[in-house]
Amino acid sequence: AKLKSLRENFATCKKTEVTAKEMEARNVTRTGQVELRRFPKNLQSEISQKEAGQVIGPKMNDKIAEMVIVCDRKDDQGATISRDAIENNLYSQRLAIMARRHLRELRRDSIVEYR
């Protein structure tokens, strides 16, 4: 009953943490930023469907009631590299190779005179 009221009155993560301690919750853990794959499989699908500020639970597990709150969410967008960026990178690499080759030929063909 207390957890349901906590869920219904959810405002912010910090406020919920304080409220849970006032309700004499035994263990309130703030995990910080955690990758989704670090959670148990049964929670991964639920968490992936939630947005920031949404609550999962309360659930009963072995005499313990658990609630998970998604405070912040950063989806991995992956590396999106444009075709132009790849082209520019390849052009720069080719140019650097040509410059090194030219300098090597200059050193090889040069004549140094000491007086």
C-alpha positions in Angstrom: 0.0 0.0 0.0 2.8 2.4 0.8 4.6 1.6 -2.4 1.5 2.2 -4.4 1.1 5.6 -2.8 4.8 6.3 -3.5 4.2 5.4 -7.1 1.1 7.5 -7.5 2.7 10.5 -5.8 6.0 10.3 -7.9 7.3 13.7 -8.8 11.1 13.5 -9.1 13.8 10.9 -8.4 15.4 12.9 -5.6 12.1 13.6 -3.9 11.1 9.9 -4.2 14.4 8.9 -2.6 13.7 11.1 0.4 10.1 10.1 0.6 11.1 6.4 0.6 13.5 6.9 3.4 10.8 8.7 5.4 8.5 5.7 4.8 11.3 3.7 6.6 12.2 1.7 3.5 15.1 -0.6 4.4 17.1 -0.3 1.2 16.9 2.6 -1.2 19.6 2.3 -3.9 20.4 4.9 -6.5 22.3 3.0 -9.2 23.3 6.0 -11.4 23.8 5.4 -15.1 23.6 1.8 -15.9 23.6 0.1 -19.3 20.4 -1.8 -20.0 22.2 -5.1 -20.5 23.4 -5.0 -16.8 19.8 -5.5 -15.6 18.2 -8.9 -15.2 16.5 -10.2 -18.4 13.0 -9.8 -17.0 13.5 -6.1 -16.3 15.3 -5.3 -19.5 12.2 -5.5 -21.7 10.2 -3.4 -19.2 12.8 -0.7 -18.8 13.3 -0.4 -22.6 9.6 0.4 -23.0 9.7 3.2 -20.3 10.6 6.8 -20.7 12.4 9.0 -18.2 10.2 9.7 -15.2 8.2 6.5 -15.4 8.0 3.8 -12.7 8.1 0.0 -12.8 6.5 -1.9 -10.0 6.0 -2.4 -7.2 6.8 -6.1 -7.5 7.1 -8.7 -4.8 10.2 -10.8 -4.8 11.1 -13.2 -1.9 9.5 -11.0 0.9 10.9 -7.9 -0.8 8.9 -5.3 -2.7 10.9 -3.7 -5.5 10.2 -0.6 -7.5 12.4 0.7 -10.4 12.3 4.3 -11.5 13.7 5.4 -14.8 15.1 8.8 -13.9 17.1 9.6 -17.1 17.4 7.8 -20.4 20.1 8.1 -23.1 19.5 5.9 -26.1 22.5 4.8 -28.0 22.2 6.4 -31.4 25.2 4.5 -32.7 27.9 6.0 -34.9 26.2 7.8 -37.8 29.0 8.8 -40.2 28.0 10.5 -43.4 29.3 9.6 -46.8 31.1 13.0 -47.1 33.0 12.4 -43.8 34.2 9.0 -45.1 35.2 10.5 -48.4 37.1 13.4 -46.7 38.9 10.9 -44.4 40.0 8.7 -47.3 41.1 11.8 -49.3 43.2 13.0 -46.3 44.8 9.6 -45.9 45.7 9.4 -49.6 47.1 13.0 -49.5 49.2 12.1 -46.4 50.6 9.0 -48.2 51.5 11.0 -51.3 53.2 13.7 -49.1 55.3 11.1 -47.3 56.2 9.4 -50.6 57.3 12.8 -52.1 59.4 13.7 -49.0 61.1 10.3 -49.1 62.0 10.7 -52.8 63.4 14.2 -52.1 65.6 12.8 -49.3 66.7 10.0 -51.5 67.6 12.2 -54.4 69.2 15.0 -52.4 72.9 15.7 -52.3 74.3 17.2 -49.2 77.6 19.1 -49.4 79.7 19.8 -46.3 82.3 22.6 -46.6 
